[in-house]
Amino acid sequence: MTTTASKTVTLQHIVWPAGGDLEPAPNLPGFTASPFGPIIAHVADLCLGGEWGEPPAPPERAGHTGMVMVSRLGDMATEAAVTGSVDAGTKASPLLFYQSVPSAVLGVVSARWGLGGPVICISPAGDPLAEGLELAELLIEDGSAVDVLVVLVELAVREGDRDRAEALLVTAPAPDGQEGAA
């Protein structure tokens, strides 16, 4: 457990891919043409699983856990697939409505883990981690959530680069400086 910002404590922090891991994120049914959704679900599961084991989340935490997804560029691969369909004059699959991918995949994670807190997706102009954590702080401060899963994801944009993501489960510090209260 580490302090991430003045008003939150990190319960779990996952970076993907880890070390020399070359394996792609596991397939996620219903998400096609892009690794964006599967990566979000994978790092969310790794992070939540590191804290709570197997789904669902503990009942005393589940209803008060929110999610914040942060990506500067968003799902560029699905956008490219839609553009390719339009340019080719073919009908784009409804699964390729890339504007809904972030909230849809967070819905999958929420259903899997039984989470009932707010779900927010942002595309920051500034530092993605700082802005995601600031939003998590606000959700905790205003009582909307006790815990917040912050997921950052960016797809590779250059040849030789790798897709990357990280997830942090944050909470408010307890008054005595220990782990946040349920």
N, C-alpha and C positions, 0 to 999 in steps of 0.2 A: 504494500500500500504506500503510495507516494502522494504528496500534495502537488496538484497540477496548476492550480491558480489559487488566489487568495481565499476563495470560498468553496472549493471542492477538494475532494480526496479521490485519488484513483484507486479503485478496487482491483481492476484488471486492465492490462494494456497489451494488445496484440499487434504485431507488425507482420504484414504478409507481402511478398513471400519472405519467409524466415531463412536466413543463411543462404545456402546453396539450393534451396527448394525450387525445383523446376516444374513441379506438378501444377497444372491449372486447377482452379477452383472446381469442385464437383459440379456436375450438371444440375440445373434447377428446372424442373418441369414447368413449362409455360413461358420460359424466357429463352428467346431464340436470337440468333444472329449476333450476339454480343456477350462477352464475359462480364459485363457490368453488374447485372442482377446477381448472378451466381457468386461473384466476388463479395458483394455486400453481404449476402446471406452467409457465406462461408466465414468471413471475419467476425460477423455478429455471433454466429454459433460458437466459434472458438473463444471469443471473449466472454460471452454469457456462460458457456460451459465451464470455463476456467474458474468462474465464481460460484456457479450453482450446480455443476454437474450436468445431468441430462435434463431436457425439457420435461415438463414445464418449469417455470421459475417458481420459487417458493411462494405460496399464496400471500404471505404477508408483504412480499415485495412486488409481485407481478402487477397488481392493479395500479401501482404508483411508479412504474418504470416507463420513462419516455424514451424517445429515440430522435436523434438529430443526425441526418445524413448530410455530408458536406462534400461538394465536388466543384472545382472551378470550371471544368469543361463539360461535365455531365457525360451522358452516354453517347459519345461520338460514334461508336460502332453501329448502334441502332439507327442513329440519324443518317449515317452513310448508307445503310441498307434501304431505308425509306427513299432517300435521294436516288439511289440506283434503280429502285422500282419505278419511281416517277419518270426518271430519265429514259428508261426502257419502255415506257408506256404500258406497264403492267400494273395490276391492282396490288397495292401493298397489303400485307397481312395485318389484321387488327392487332396482332401481338407486337407489331412494330411501331406502335404509337409511343415513341420514345419519351414524350413528355410525362407519361404516366409510369414509366419504369421505376424511378426511385420510390415513389409512394407505394406502388404495387409490391415491390420486393420487401419493403419495410412492413407491409401488411402480412406477407408470408412469414416473416420473422416474428411479428407480433402474435400471429395465430399459433405458430409452433411453440412459442414460449409462454403464451397466455398473458401477454403484456397489455395493460390498459391505460398507459399514460399517453401524453400527446406525441404526435409524429410530425416532424418538421424537416423539410429539405431546403438547403440553401446553396447558393453558388456565390461565394464571397469574392469581393474584389481584393481584400487584404489577405492576411495570413489565415489559411483554412483552419489550422488547429486552434489558433487563438480565438477565431470567430466562433467555431463550433463549441469550444469550452465556455466562451462568454454566454452563448445562448443556453447551454446546459445550466450554467449558474443562475441565469434568470428564471428558468423553469423551476429550479429547486427553491430559489428565494421566494417566488410568488406562490409556492405551494402546489404547483401543477404536477410536480414529480418529486419523488424522494431520491430515486436513482435515475440517471440518464445514460443511455448508450449513445456514444458519439462515434459515427463511422465516417472515415475519410476515404475516398476512393478516386483514383485517377487512372484512366486507361493510357497506355503508351501511345505517344504521338509521333515518335521517331523510330526508324529502323534500328533494331538492336536494343531499344529500351524495353522495360518490362512493365506490365500493369502493376499497380501497387495500391495497398490499402492499409489502414490501421483502424483499430477499434479500441475505445476506452470506455469502461464502465465507471462513472463518477457518481459521487454522493456528497452530501454535506458532512463536514466533520462534526462529530458529536461534541457536545459542550466540553467534555473533558479531554478533547483532542484525539480520541480514539475513533474507530470506524463509525460511520454514520448510523443513525438509528433506523429501525425498520418502520 
